[in-house]
Amino acid sequence: MATAAGQVDTKKAQRRPLRFNSLDDVRAEIDRLASCEVRSTGNWTPAQAIDHLAAIIEGSLDGIPAQAPWFVRLLAPTFRNKALHQGIQPGIKLSGDMLRVMPSDDVTIDKAMARINRIFERLDRGEKMLQPSPVFGRMTHEDWCNLHMRHAELHLSFHHPV
């Protein structure tokens, strides 16, 4: 369903069910989407979704130079457990500093894949994700893994292999 501005209302868009149990599952799904024809039902291309996931994972390793608005951080403890273990709802609009993790309109699948593969290689070498979250503050490596799995479920669910 498109909004007046031509954007898809992601709260109503068709999504496929995804549930990842590891970052290796996320990696496998990203590789699959990058190697086949895909029908997208959201507002981003597969390349943009992958690049956005890469930006957040990279930020959990190196830091994200942004903070969520104060009221989001204030309410974060009430939805942290759900976000880490059950999932993230579509339709969240990023603003302010958080726009730094938005993908560019012209990112290619090759560039997005190169970026995310560099990040997965860092994780394979044993680097830990311990930087604070712009929303939740201090996070363990395990918390970050859970958040990245739920975040990937959200963004990749709009991309349907055909």
N, C-alpha and C positions, 0 to 999 in steps of 0.2 A: 504494500500500500504506500503510495507516494503522498508526501505532504504538499502543501501549497508551494513550497520552495523547490519542489522536485526531489527532495530527499525522501528516502524510504523511512517509514515509521518502524524502527527496529523492534519496538515492543509488539508489533503485529506481524512482522515479516516471518515468512516460512523459515524454520531452522531445522537442522537435523540433530538428533540426540547424539551427544558425545560425552564420554566419561573416560578420562585418562587416569591411570594408576601410577604413572611415572613420567619423568621428563623424556625418557626414551620413547614412550607412547606418543608424546607431543611431537617429537622429532620425526617419528615414522609417518605421522599424519601430515606434517608439513611437507615432507619429501613426496608423499603420495599426491598431495594437491599441486605441488610444483611440477609434477611429471604427467599430468593428465588434463583433459579438458574439464573445465569447471563452470557450473552455473552459479552465479552469485545472487543472493536475495537481499543483501544488505546494501550499505552505502560505499563500501570499500572493495577494491579489487583484492584478489588473494595476495598480491605483492604488498599492498598497503597493510593488510592484516598481519602478514608475516613480519614486515618491517616494524610495525607497532609492537608486536610481541617481543621482537629483538631489542627494541629500545627499552622496554621495561625490564627484561632479563639483564641486559647490559647495566641498567641502572641499579639493579640489586647487587651487582658485582662492584661497580665503580661509584655509585651514588647518583641520585637524580637531583639536579639543581632546581628543585621545585618543591612547593608545599601545597597541599590541598587547602581550600579555604578553611578558616578557623572553625566554622560551624560543622564542617564535615569531619575534621579531626576530633572535635568534641563528641560527635555522635559515633565515631568509628568503633569504640568498644562494643556498642550494641549490635553491630553487624559484622564484626571481625570473624567470629567463628563460622557464621554462615558463608561468608566470602571465601574463607580458606577451605571449607569442607563440603559445602553444598553447591555453591555456584554463585555467579554474578549475573544479575539481571541486565538485559539490554536496555538501551535508552539513556545511559549516563552521558551527560554532556560535560566535556572537559573545558575548563576556562582558565584564564590567568596563566600562572607559571606552568600549569599542567599541559598547556598547549605544546610545550617543548617535546612531548613524547608522541605527538601526532605525526602520522606519516605524510610525506609529500605527495602531491597529486601525481607526480610523474615517476615515482619509484618503479623500477622494473623488477620482475621476478628474479632475474639474475643478481641484481644488487641486493635484494632482500634476502635471498638464499645465501649469498656470500657473507652477509652480515650475521645472520643467525647461525650459520655453520661455524664462523669464527668464535661465536659465543659458546656454542655447544662444545667446541674443542677446548676452550678454557675450562669448562665444567668437567670435561673428560680428564683433564690434567689435575683435577682435584681442587680447583679454586672454589671457595665457599662464598655464597651470597649472604652477606652480613650487613649490608648498608641499611640505614633506616628507610622505611617506606614513607612516601610523602603523605600517605593517609593514616597508616597504622603505627608509625614510629618504629621502635626497635623490633626487629624480626630475627628469628633463627633461620638457619639454612633450610631446615625442614619446613618452616612456615612459608618461606619464599617458594619452595618447590610446590607446596600445595596451592599457593596463590597463582603461580604461573600455570599450573594445570587447569585451574578453574577459569583463569583469564583466557587461556587458549581454547577451552571448550566454548566459551562465549564467542570469540571472534571467528573461530574456524567453523562454527555451526552454521554460518551464513553462506558457506561455500560447499556446493554439492558436486561431487565428481559425477560426470556423465559418461 
